[in-house]
């Protein structure tokens, strides 16, 4: 059991090995050409972005491991199950992020809506550059005037 705990701890320590000096690109899409759209934000509203499942999974694993250390016999099984459920719920809530839904009028006159994590860096009236990866938004940056 000690090996299991050390493995879980090692996994959590190794998760943050990459530097955070730029946007995150998917391993299969970073070589593909991207398209850029320029526009002005005409409307902004706050949104909550749900967990993509990672927080729920990690929370459930950690909760189950911690729950397995409580009780004896069948009590351990119940504690492990309860810990997994509680950890999954906590992970789901922790995995949520604040964001903003931006309505952007592109230079072409077309109107689009994009959702970005965080909301403090782009405001109504700001010019933005939207980097598209196929039909997905890869990144939205404020353009300095």
C-alpha positions, 0 to 999 in steps of 0.5 A: 500500500505504501508503494501506491501512496508514493505513486499517487504523490509522484504523479501529483508532483510531476503534473506541473513540470511544464513551464507556463509561459504561453498558451497551451496547444494540444499535442496533435494540433500545434503543427497545424496552420491557424487563422486570425480574426480581428474585431472589437468587443461589443458585449461581455458577460461573466460565465462559469466554465465547468470542469472538463472531468480532470478535477472530478477524476483526481478528486475521486481518486484522492478522496478514495485513497484518503477514505481507505485509511479510515475505519476497519473491515467493511467500514474501510470500504464505505469510507473509501466509497464516501471519500471517492464521492466527496472527492469527486464532487469537490474536484468538480467544484474546484475545477470550475473557472470564471470566464467571459462570453464575448460578443465580437464584431469582426472587421468583416462585419460578422458577429461571433461569440467566444468564451475565454477563461478569466474576465479581467483582461478584456472589456467592451470596446477592446480590439481583440485578435482571435486565433482559430484552430479549425472551428475552435478558438485557440486563443483570444488576445487583447490588441494594444492600441 
